[in-house]
Amino acid sequence: MMKGILKTLFTHVILIIFTVIALFPFVWIITNSFKTRVQVFAIPPVWIFEPTFTNYADLLLEGDFPSHILNSCIITLTSVSLALFLGVPAAYIFDRYRIKSKESMYFFIFTIRMGPAIAFAIPLYLICNTLGILDTHIALVLIYQTFNLPFVIWMMRGFFQEVPSEIDEAALIDGCSRMKAFFYVVLPLVKTGIFASAILSVIFSWNEFFLASVITRSVARTIPVDMPAFIGLTRIHWEKMCAAGSIAAIPVLFFALIVRKQLIRGLTLGSIKG
């Protein structure tokens, strides 16, 4: 009895310690976003203070930060929507249809996602420059979709493998076309995988820095590219950088909270196969 209580207590203590360690960076960012510049650099750190909203007001009412937020929202939502629109049916085709050299094609598509971004930077820059779409939303949408699409196909193929093909056949026997069987029968069974693929693709597109810094300048500049602007020649504006980081985290956290149940189920089921 006592042994079981001690084991449970030890487990809870370990979990609390790891939770504190995991949450400390977020707490540090949020608290510093409400501090003045003097309080940020105070030694020892100031934990009890009167919060100020000056940093947020400066970001949202002055400068181009609101336009960068809008850019990130447009590029992320468009690229992820396009990746899901193309990737989900492609994953279904890869799982259900017999295609010549299917596995070779699947491996080739997935290697695009596995490659480092720096390997694609120069070719993508030259392509965008030739097409005249540098520093535009469409450039980043197409680039992010290129990386998100293989990931969606890989994720969703594992979910479609969990759905027996007999379900499709039963729907076809009942009079459904292949298209109706896909949309009305199979797709509702893999909606958790769609949510999981969506949130992970959103995280990639929202946080991506390297390719965005290469392709954009000012018009299509996203939030991650705007972060280094707070680093000056003689000082770093930590208070404004923390405020910008807090604002940037809100959309992803909000979306993750909405689909958290589907995300957990999706990641669990999708890890069985694929």
N, C-alpha and C positions, 0 to 999 in steps of 0.2 A: 504493500500500500504506500509506504513512505517512499519506496524506490520509484514508484510510478509518479508520485507528486513531484519529486525532485527532477525527474526526467522532463515532465511537462514544464516545470518552472525554468529549467535550463533552456529548453526549446524556445520558450517565450522571450527569455532574456536575449538569446542569440538573434531572434527575429527583430526585437526592438533595436538592438545595436545596428544591425544591417539596415533597418528602416531609417534610423537617424543618419547613418552614413550616406544613404542614397538620397535623402531629402535635403541634406545640408546645403548642397550647391544651389538648389532652388530657393531655399530660405535666404541664403546669402544674397542672391540676385534680387529677390523681391524686397528685402529690407533695405538694401543699398539704393534701390530705385526711389525710395521715399526719403533718402538722406540728402543733406547738402554736401557740397564738395569737401568742406572741412570735416564733416562727420565721417565721410567715407574713408579719409586718410588718418583718422584719429587712432592713436595707439595708447592704451589698449582699445579694441573695437567698442563702439558705442552700440549697445543693444536696447537701451531705453531712451527714446527720443521722441520729439514731436514730429510726426510725419509731414512732409511737404509734397505737394503735387506739382511743383514747379517743373520738374524734369519731364513729366508727362505733358504738361501744357506746352513746354518748349518744343517737344517732338511733334505734337499733333497740331499745333497752331502756327508753328514757324517751320520753314524749310520744306523739303520735299518728301519727308518720311511718310505722310499719308498716301502720296502717290505710289511709293514703293510698296506699301501694304496692299494697295489695290492691284499693283502689278503681280505680286506674289499670289493673290487670290485668283486672279484671272488665269495666270499661267498654270497654277496647280490644279484648279478645277477642270480646266480645259484638257490638259494633258492626261490627267487621271481618267476623266470621262472617255476620252478617245481610246486610251489603253484598254479600259474595260469593254467598250463597245466592240473593239476588234479582238481583244484577247480572249474573252469568254467563249465566243463562237469558235475561235481557232483552237482553243483547248478541247472543246467538244469534238471537233473534227479529228484532232490528233488522237483522241481516245476511242472514238466510235468507228471511224472509217479506215479502210485499208488503203494506204497510200504507198506508192513505191518509194523506197528510201526514206520512210517516215521518221525513223529513229535518227538517221543522219541529219535530216532537216531540223528535227527537234533539238538535237545537240548543237547544231550551228546557230540556231536562234538563241539558245540559252547562253552560249559563249559570249554573245554581245553584252549580256548583263553582267557576266563574270569579269569582263575586261576592265582594267583601271581607266578612270575618266581621262587621265593625262595622256593615255595612248590615243584617244579620239579627239583631243583638243585641237591640234593643228588641222587635221582633215575637216573637222566640223567648221572651224573658222574659215577655211578656204572655200568650203561649199557655200556657207552663208554669205561670204563676201562676193562670190561669183553670182549668187542669186539676188544679191542686193537686199538681204533681209537681216543684216547685222543690226543689233540693238533694236530688235522688234519682238513683240510678243510671240509671233508665229514661229520665230526661230527657236526660242526656248521651249515652246509647246511641242514642236516636232522632235527636238532633241530629247526632252524628258520622256515623251511618249515612246521614243526608240528604246530607252532603257526600261521603262515601266512595262512595255508590252511583253518582252520575254519573261519578266517576272510574273505577270498575270497568267500567261500561258502555263508556266511551270506550276504555279499554285493551283490553278483551276483544274489542270489535268488530274492532279491527285484527288480532287473532290469528285470529278466525274467518274473516276475509277471506283469510287465508293458507291456509286449508283449502279445497280445491276442493269445490264442492257436489256433484260427481260421487261423492264418497265417501259422502255421505248417501244419494244415490240408489241406489248399489250396496248399501248396507246395507238399504234398504227393499225392494229387489228380492229380497234373500236372506231376507226374512221378518221383519226387525226392524220394530218400530213406531217412530214418530218419537221417542218418549221413549227407547227402548232405543238407537236410533242416536245420540242425543245423548249419553247417559251412557257407553255402551260403545265407541263408535267415535270420535266427534268430540272429546269431552272429554279423553281421554288425549293427543290430539295437541296440545292447547293448555295442558297442565299448567304449562309454563314461564310462560305468561302469567298463570295463576292465582297462582303463587308471586310473580311480580313485582308484581301488583296487591295481593296480601296484604301484602307487606313495606312497600310505599309507603303503604298505608292504615294499617298499624300505626304507622309513623313519624308520620303526621299525628295520629292519635288519641292516641298516647302523649305527644306534645310539645305539643299544643294548649293554649294558656293563656287566651286572651281570653274565649272563650265559657264555658269552665269557671269562670273567675273571676266571670262575670256570673250564671251559673245556680246555682252551688254556694255553700255557706257553710261547713259543717263535716262533715255526714254523708257526702256524696259527693265531698268534696274530693280532688283528684288531686295528683300530685307537682308538676307545674309551678305550680299555685296555691299550694302550700306553700312554694315557694322564697322569695318575698318575706318570709316570716316570720323569716328569718335577718337581715333588715335592721332594726336598731333605730333609736331616735331619736338615739343618740349614737355608735353603732359598728355595724359590719357583721361578722357572724361568718363570715368567709371560710372558715375551716377546716371548719366544719360544712356550709356551703353546698357546698364542693367535695366533701365526703364524700357529701352527698345527690345531687349531680350524678353522681358516680361510680356510686352504686347505681342511679340512674335509667337510666344508659346500659347497664348490664349486660344486661337482658332483650332490648333491641332489637339490641345487638351479637351476642348469642348466637343470636337468631333469624336475623339476617342471615348469620352464619357458616354456619348449618345449610343455608340455601337460597341461598348465594352463587352456586353454579353456575347454578341455575335462574334467579336474579335477573339475572345477566349475559346469559344467553341470551334471557331474556324481554324485557329492555330492548332488546337488539339486534334481535330479530325484530319486536317491536312497533313499532319505529321505521320499518319499511318502508312500512306503510300505516296508515290511520286518522288 
